[in-house]
Each structure stands twice: as C-alpha cells, then as structure tokens.
C-alpha cells in the first residue's frame, strides 16, 4: 500500500471536498431564501409569526462577490451585539457561499489563535458552515423568504425591491 493511503491525514481531501459541498449548498439555500445577489446594499429585516426578526445586511457588492451579515434582532448581554451572527461571503460566479465567522466581532484568528494547524482551521470551517446550513434551513421552515424582507423604516419605503 502507498504511504498516502496508510496516512490518516489522507482523509483531509475528503473533508475538504465535504466543505466545498457545504459552501455550494449554503449558496443555493441562501439564494433561494433571500436572493441577496439581487438586493441593493443595505440592511433588510424579515419578520414572520415566530417573533424573531432576521436581519440581512448586504455590506458590499463586487463584480463576483457579496459580503453579507445574517443575524437575529436579539442582543447578547455580554457583548451588546446581535446574536447569533454570521459574516458571509457569496461568490456569485462559483455559486458558493462561506461563513467567514460566526462570532460577533471576532475574526478567525481571534478564535483560533495566530497560527492554527490546517486541520484545526478546516474543522472550524466545517462547524461554522454546518451551522449556517442548518440555520438557513430553519429560517426557510419558519417562513422567512425574499417576500418577507423589507427595508427598515429609516432606510426607505416599502419592500426590498429588486
């Protein structure tokens, strides 16, 4: 047998492939749910009967990427920030979306340290993007959609438009 097959780290490409699959799944869930690729920059609120308003902020638009923040209107008593919160990047050309981080105000290096091993980073990205996939599925089940998105009153009139 080859050294590669005998090495347990040979499973890493399988996990990497799974992560790329999660990115693609998250893109399609997000695109079906809120169609952020069609929204102008700004903050949108989705309200349904469960009473938990969801905020989607289109922070920046670039030719092939979108920078987004997805969060509830709940505020964490410790940090004073909305929680749960996810910073997202959608690649509209590659049809993938990744959760960059899911900790309010914290970047990956702040969570994992300055020089984490690649395996640790991969595991963390798997957890974040698995969480995002489940959260998007839950939001769809609760009835959140592009049709429930509205601009907050201070940002403009009417719905999200297109």
LUMZASE-969727 format. One record per residue: x, y, z of N, C-alpha, C in turn. Coordinates in steps of 0.02 Angstrom, whole numbers. Example, Ala and Ser with C-alpha at 12.3 -4.5 7.8 and 13.67 -1.06 7.14 Angstrom:
660 -284 390 615 -225 390 660 -165 390 $
642 -112 354 684 -53 357 645 2 394 $
END
This chain:
41 -59 0 0 0 0 44 62 0 $
18 116 -27 57 177 -29 58 212 38 $
107 255 47 113 293 109 52 339 117 $
27 365 61 -30 411 65 -91 375 94 $
-104 314 71 -163 278 96 -154 254 168 $
-93 244 190 -81 223 258 -85 282 307 $
-80 342 283 -80 401 325 -152 424 339 $
-170 431 402 -238 453 420 -253 522 393 $
-203 564 383 -214 631 355 -237 629 283 $
-232 570 252 -256 563 183 -332 576 180 $
-366 573 236 -438 587 238 -452 661 230 $
-402 703 239 -412 775 235 -443 798 169 $
-421 773 111 -455 795 49 -529 778 49 $
-550 722 80 -620 705 85 -658 757 125 $
-629 779 180 -661 830 221 -662 897 184 $
-609 911 147 -607 972 108 -662 971 55 $
-670 914 22 -723 906 -28 -792 916 4 $
-801 889 64 -864 897 100 -876 971 115 $
-823 1007 136 -829 1079 150 -849 1117 87 $
-819 1100 31 -837 1134 -32 -911 1120 -50 $
-933 1059 -35 -1004 1042 -45 -1050 1083 0 $
-1028 1094 63 -1067 1136 108 -1070 1208 81 $
-1015 1233 55 -1014 1300 26 -1065 1306 -31 $
-1067 1255 -74 -1115 1256 -130 -1186 1251 -104 $
-1198 1208 -55 -1264 1201 -26 -1286 1266 6 $
-1241 1299 43 -1258 1362 75 -1274 1416 24 $
-1238 1417 -32 -1253 1466 -84 -1325 1456 -109 $
-1342 1395 -125 -1409 1382 -153 -1464 1394 -102 $
-1452 1376 -39 -1502 1390 13 -1512 1466 21 $
-1457 1502 24 -1460 1575 33 -1492 1608 -28 $
-1474 1586 -88 -1502 1615 -149 -1577 1602 -153 $
-1599 1542 -135 -1671 1527 -136 -1708 1565 -81 $
-1677 1571 -23 -1709 1600 34 -1718 1676 27 $
-1663 1712 16 -1665 1785 16 -1642 1818 -49 $
-1614 1781 -96 -1589 1808 -159 -1548 1871 -149 $
-1497 1869 -105 -1457 1929 -92 -1420 1954 -154 $
-1407 1911 -202 -1373 1932 -263 -1415 1981 -303 $
-1479 1988 -287 -1524 2034 -321 -1539 2097 -279 $
-1512 2101 -219 -1527 2156 -174 -1474 2211 -178 $
-1497 2272 -169 -1451 2329 -164 -1418 2328 -95 $
-1359 2357 -88 -1328 2362 -22 -1375 2396 27 $
-1375 2371 88 -1418 2397 141 -1438 2342 188 $
-1477 2360 238 -1499 2311 287 -1573 2298 277 $
-1590 2234 277 -1658 2211 267 -1680 2171 329 $
-1745 2173 343 -1772 2137 400 -1827 2091 375 $
-1826 2029 399 -1878 1980 383 -1915 1964 448 $
-1980 1976 447 -2023 1963 505 -2075 1911 487 $
-2080 1859 529 -2131 1808 520 -2164 1797 588 $
-2211 1751 591 -2251 1741 652 -2213 1715 712 $
-2151 1691 704 -2114 1665 762 -2088 1721 807 $
-2092 1783 784 -2071 1840 825 -1997 1855 826 $
-1956 1814 792 -1884 1826 790 -1867 1857 723 $
-1857 1922 723 -1839 1956 661 -1768 1938 640 $
-1761 1926 576 -1695 1910 547 -1671 1972 509 $
-1609 1990 519 -1579 2046 484 -1528 2019 434 $
-1535 2042 372 -1487 2026 319 -1458 2091 296 $
-1394 2099 304 -1361 2160 282 -1316 2144 223 $
-1330 2177 167 -1286 2172 108 -1235 2227 118 $
-1175 2207 141 -1124 2256 160 -1088 2284 99 $
-1068 2240 54 -1031 2262 -6 -1048 2217 -64 $
-1050 2247 -123 -1059 2210 -186 -997 2221 -229 $
-971 2167 -254 -915 2169 -301 -938 2131 -363 $
-901 2134 -418 -924 2100 -479 -942 2026 -469 $
-905 1990 -428 -918 1918 -420 -928 1896 -348 $
-929 1944 -301 -938 1926 -231 -985 1974 -196 $
-1016 1948 -143 -1057 1988 -98 -1033 1976 -27 $
-1029 2030 11 -1012 2024 82 -1078 2036 120 $
-1096 1988 163 -1161 1990 197 -1153 1978 271 $
-1203 2002 309 -1209 1983 379 -1279 1960 390 $
-1287 1903 423 -1352 1875 439 -1356 1868 514 $
-1410 1895 544 -1415 1893 616 -1488 1899 638 $
-1501 1882 699 -1566 1895 730 -1564 1964 763 $
-1622 1988 783 -1626 2052 818 -1610 2046 892 $
-1595 1985 916 -1578 1975 986 -1509 2003 1001 $
-1501 2032 1060 -1436 2061 1079 -1405 2020 1134 $
-1342 2004 1126 -1303 1968 1177 -1289 2016 1234 $
-1309 1997 1295 -1299 2040 1353 -1226 2053 1368 $
-1182 2006 1351 -1111 2012 1366 -1076 2059 1317 $
-1090 2051 1252 -1054 2090 1201 -1093 2151 1178 $
-1159 2151 1187 -1200 2206 1162 -1213 2202 1087 $
-1192 2147 1055 -1201 2138 984 -1258 2088 971 $
-1285 2092 910 -1337 2044 891 -1308 1973 888 $
-1350 1925 907 -1327 1856 907 -1385 1809 892 $
-1378 1752 861 -1317 1732 827 -1305 1776 767 $
-1244 1777 746 -1224 1821 691 -1174 1783 647 $
-1181 1791 582 -1134 1759 536 -1113 1808 482 $
-1048 1815 472 -1020 1853 416 -1014 1804 358 $
-1042 1822 301 -1045 1777 244 -1013 1810 183 $
-986 1767 140 -962 1790 75 -993 1744 23 $
-1029 1774 -25 -1058 1736 -80 -1016 1749 -142 $
-995 1696 -175 -959 1700 -238 -1010 1684 -293 $
-1035 1737 -326 -1089 1727 -375 -1066 1692 -438 $
-1002 1695 -454 -977 1660 -513 -967 1585 -499 $
-943 1568 -441 -929 1499 -423 -989 1464 -390 $
-1040 1503 -372 -1100 1477 -338 -1083 1442 -273 $
-1042 1475 -232 -1028 1451 -164 -1035 1509 -116 $
-1053 1492 -54 -1058 1542 -1 -1026 1513 61 $
-984 1552 94 -950 1528 153 -963 1573 212 $
-969 1542 270 -972 1579 332 -900 1596 350 $
-883 1660 352 -815 1682 369 -804 1676 443 $
-853 1697 481 -852 1686 553 -922 1693 581 $
-932 1660 637 -998 1659 670 -994 1685 741 $
-942 1721 756 -935 1750 822 -938 1826 816 $
-985 1858 852 -992 1930 845 -926 1967 857 $
-905 2006 807 -847 2049 814 -781 2013 817 $
-780 1949 802 -717 1912 807 -700 1881 740 $
-637 1885 722 -613 1855 660 -584 1786 676 $
-573 1748 624 -549 1679 632 -485 1676 674 $
-438 1721 663 -375 1719 700 -386 1733 774 $
-440 1772 791 -454 1786 861 -484 1725 896 $
-519 1683 858 -549 1624 886 -499 1567 892 $
-458 1558 840 -412 1500 837 -340 1516 855 $
-323 1579 862 -254 1597 875 -218 1617 811 $
-157 1643 817 -122 1670 758 -98 1618 707 $
-79 1558 728 -52 1509 682 -81 1439 696 $
-147 1431 685 -176 1365 699 -157 1315 645 $
-154 1251 664 -140 1199 613 -197 1197 562 $
-181 1177 501 -230 1174 447 -290 1131 467 $
-279 1076 502 -333 1032 523 -382 1069 568 $
-356 1111 613 -398 1149 659 -441 1200 621 $
-411 1233 572 -448 1282 531 -502 1246 492 $
-486 1189 462 -535 1152 424 -593 1130 468 $
-578 1104 527 -631 1082 573 -676 1141 593 $
-645 1198 605 -684 1257 624 -729 1280 567 $
-702 1280 507 -743 1300 448 -800 1250 436 $
-787 1186 448 -840 1136 442 -896 1150 492 $
-878 1166 554 -929 1180 606 -969 1243 588 $
-934 1297 569 -968 1359 552 -1016 1351 494 $
-993 1317 441 -1034 1311 381 -1088 1258 390 $
-1077 1208 432 -1130 1162 450 -1185 1199 489 $
-1165 1242 535 -1212 1284 572 -1252 1328 524 $
-1218 1360 477 -1252 1404 429 -1303 1365 389 $
-1286 1305 366 -1332 1264 327 -1395 1248 367 $
-1386 1228 430 -1444 1212 472 -1485 1274 487 $
-1452 1331 498 -1487 1393 513 -1528 1415 453 $
-1501 1413 393 -1538 1433 333 -1598 1387 322 $
-1588 1322 335 -1644 1275 329 -1699 1293 379 $
-1679 1307 441 -1727 1326 493 -1765 1390 474 $
-1729 1440 449 -1761 1503 430 -1813 1491 376 $
-1798 1449 327 -1846 1433 274 -1907 1398 303 $
-1896 1351 350 -1951 1316 382 -1996 1363 421 $
-1967 1416 449 -2006 1465 488 -2045 1513 443 $
-2030 1512 378 -2067 1555 331 -2030 1616 308 $
-1967 1625 329 -1928 1681 304 -1914 1671 230 $
-1915 1725 192 -1904 1721 120 -1890 1790 92 $
-1875 1792 29 -1866 1856 -6 -1930 1899 1 $
-1987 1866 1 -2051 1901 7 -2063 1931 76 $
-2027 1908 127 -2036 1937 194 -1984 1990 210 $
-1936 2000 165 -1883 2051 176 -1910 2121 164 $
-1895 2166 208 -1913 2236 200 -1856 2279 224 $
-1851 2339 195 -1804 2388 220 -1832 2415 285 $
-1790 2426 336 -1815 2457 397 -1841 2528 381 $
-1889 2554 419 -1919 2619 404 -1868 2675 394 $
-1812 2674 431 -1762 2728 424 -1723 2723 360 $
-1727 2666 323 -1689 2658 261 -1730 2671 199 $
-1794 2669 204 -1833 2681 143 -1904 2655 148 $
-1941 2660 96 -2010 2641 94 -2018 2573 63 $
-2070 2537 86 -2091 2476 53 -2044 2418 62 $
-2049 2370 15 -2012 2307 19 -1942 2313 -8 $
-1911 2254 -15 -1841 2250 -35 -1831 2268 -107 $
-1881 2262 -148 -1873 2280 -219 -1827 2232 -255 $
-1795 2255 -308 -1751 2210 -343 -1715 2246 -393 $
END
